[in-house]
Amino acid sequence: MPLPRLVIGDKTLSSWSLRPWLLLRHFQVPFDEVCLPLDTPEFQSRIAGYSPTRKVPVLWDGTLHVWDSLAICEYINERWLDGRGWPADLAVRAQARAAAAEMHSGFAALRSQLPMDLARPPGPGQWDAAAERDIT
């Protein structure tokens, strides 16, 4: 059977892409990586061939495709990790899931105003009160 294929965006720009990428790498699950540069004229036409949402990341496992970073991580956990992707202890696992869900669905102002860009030169950022609340 072919290796699973993870389609991601730039590692310097897409924290969403890094979530399943890091999980696969950490647990040494073999996979093929397809990196599509974001913010290019070709991105929309290229991602259309991989993802029904036209967003990254998306994981292909044979004919099955799973999109959304949290759904992909849950699939990886069940498919290749036998549950080792989450803590073994029930209470700790519940807290880890709550934190992951909060990171996944929260902090809208922070993500909007201060998106990940690891290639950006260091310097002061600017944000409003809503992003400040997300930070503090």
KAHUMO-V322167 format. One record per pair of residues at least 24 apart in sequence whose C-alpha atoms are under 10 Angstrom apart, sorted by the first residue. I is the first residue (numbers start at 1). J is the second residue. D is the distance in Angstrom with one decimal. If there is no record, write none. Layout:
I,J,D + I,J,D
This chain:
1,61,9.3 + 1,62,7.6 + 2,31,8.9 + 2,32,9.1 + 2,61,8.1 + 2,62,7.0 + 3,29,9.3 + 3,30,6.7 + 3,31,5.2 + 3,32,6.2 + 3,33,9.8 + 3,60,8.9 + 3,61,7.3 + 3,62,8.0 + 4,29,9.2 + 4,30,7.6 + 4,31,5.0 + 4,32,6.1 + 4,33,8.6 + 4,59,7.0 + 4,60,5.6 + 4,61,4.6 + 4,62,6.8 + 4,63,9.8 + 4,64,9.6 + 4,65,9.7 + 5,30,9.4 + 5,31,5.7 + 5,32,4.6 + 5,33,5.8 + 5,34,7.1 + 5,50,9.9 + 5,58,8.3 + 5,59,5.7 + 5,60,5.0 + 5,61,6.6 + 5,62,8.5 + 5,65,9.3 + 6,31,7.0 + 6,32,6.2 + 6,33,5.1 + 6,34,6.2 + 6,35,8.4 + 6,50,9.7 + 6,56,9.1 + 6,57,7.0 + 6,58,6.0 + 6,59,4.5 + 6,60,6.4 + 6,61,8.8 + 6,65,9.6 + 6,66,9.6 + 6,67,9.8 + 6,72,9.4 + 7,32,8.5 + 7,33,6.0 + 7,34,4.6 + 7,35,5.9 + 7,36,7.3 + 7,47,8.4 + 7,50,7.4 + 7,51,8.6 + 7,55,9.4 + 7,56,6.5 + 7,57,5.5 + 7,58,5.3 + 7,59,6.2 + 7,60,8.1 + 7,67,9.6 + 8,33,7.4 + 8,34,6.2 + 8,35,4.9 + 8,36,6.2 + 8,37,8.5 + 8,38,9.3 + 8,47,9.4 + 8,55,8.7 + 8,56,5.2 + 8,57,4.7 + 8,58,6.9 + 8,59,8.8 + 9,34,8.4 + 9,35,5.4 + 9,36,5.0 + 9,37,5.7 + 9,38,5.8 + 9,39,9.6 + 9,43,9.2 + 9,47,9.6 + 9,55,8.8 + 9,56,6.1 + 9,57,7.0 + 9,58,9.9 + 10,35,6.4 + 10,36,6.6 + 10,37,5.4 + 10,38,6.3 + 10,39,9.6 + 10,56,9.7 + 10,117,9.6 + 11,35,8.3 + 11,36,9.8 + 11,37,9.2 + 11,38,9.9 + 11,116,9.6 + 11,117,9.0 + 11,118,8.3 + 11,119,9.8 + 12,116,7.2 + 12,117,5.6 + 12,118,4.8 + 12,119,6.2 + 12,120,9.1 + 13,37,9.3 + 13,38,7.9 + 13,39,9.9 + 13,115,7.8 + 13,116,5.3 + 13,117,4.8 + 13,118,6.6 + 13,119,8.0 + 13,120,9.6 + 14,38,8.5 + 14,56,8.3 + 14,57,8.8 + 14,115,8.7 + 14,116,6.7 + 14,117,7.9 + 14,118,9.5 + 15,57,9.7 + 15,69,9.5 + 15,115,8.9 + 15,116,6.6 + 15,117,9.0 + 15,118,10.0 + 16,55,9.8 + 16,56,7.3 + 16,57,6.7 + 16,68,8.1 + 16,69,5.9 + 16,70,8.8 + 16,104,8.8 + 16,116,9.7 + 17,55,9.7 + 17,56,6.2 + 17,57,4.9 + 17,58,8.4 + 17,68,9.1 + 17,69,6.9 + 18,56,10.0 + 18,57,8.4 + 18,69,8.6 + 19,57,8.9 + 19,69,6.4 + 19,70,8.0 + 19,72,8.9 + 19,73,7.5 + 20,57,8.0 + 20,58,9.2 + 20,59,8.7 + 20,68,9.4 + 20,69,6.1 + 20,70,7.9 + 20,71,9.3 + 20,72,6.4 + 20,73,5.4 + 20,74,9.2 + 20,75,9.7 + 20,76,7.9 + 20,77,10.0 + 21,57,9.0 + 21,59,9.9 + 21,69,9.3 + 21,72,9.8 + 21,73,9.0 + 22,73,9.7 + 23,72,9.8 + 23,73,7.1 + 23,76,8.0 + 23,77,8.7 + 23,81,9.8 + 23,85,7.6 + 24,73,8.6 + 24,76,7.5 + 24,77,9.3 + 24,80,9.1 + 24,81,9.3 + 24,85,9.7 + 26,85,9.6 + 27,76,10.0 + 27,77,9.8 + 27,80,8.9 + 27,81,7.6 + 27,84,8.9 + 27,85,8.4 + 28,80,10.0 + 28,81,9.9 + 29,76,9.0 + 29,80,7.3 + 29,81,8.6 + 30,80,10.0 + 31,59,9.7 + 31,60,9.8 + 31,61,9.5 + 32,59,9.8 + 32,60,9.6 + 33,59,9.5 + 34,58,9.8 + 34,59,9.9 + 68,104,9.8 + 69,104,8.5 + 70,100,8.1 + 70,101,8.1 + 70,104,7.3 + 106,134,8.4 + 107,131,7.5 + 107,132,10.0 + 107,133,8.8 + 107,134,5.4 + 107,135,8.2 + 108,134,8.0 + 109,133,8.8 + 109,134,7.0 + 109,135,9.5 + 110,134,6.0 + 110,135,7.1
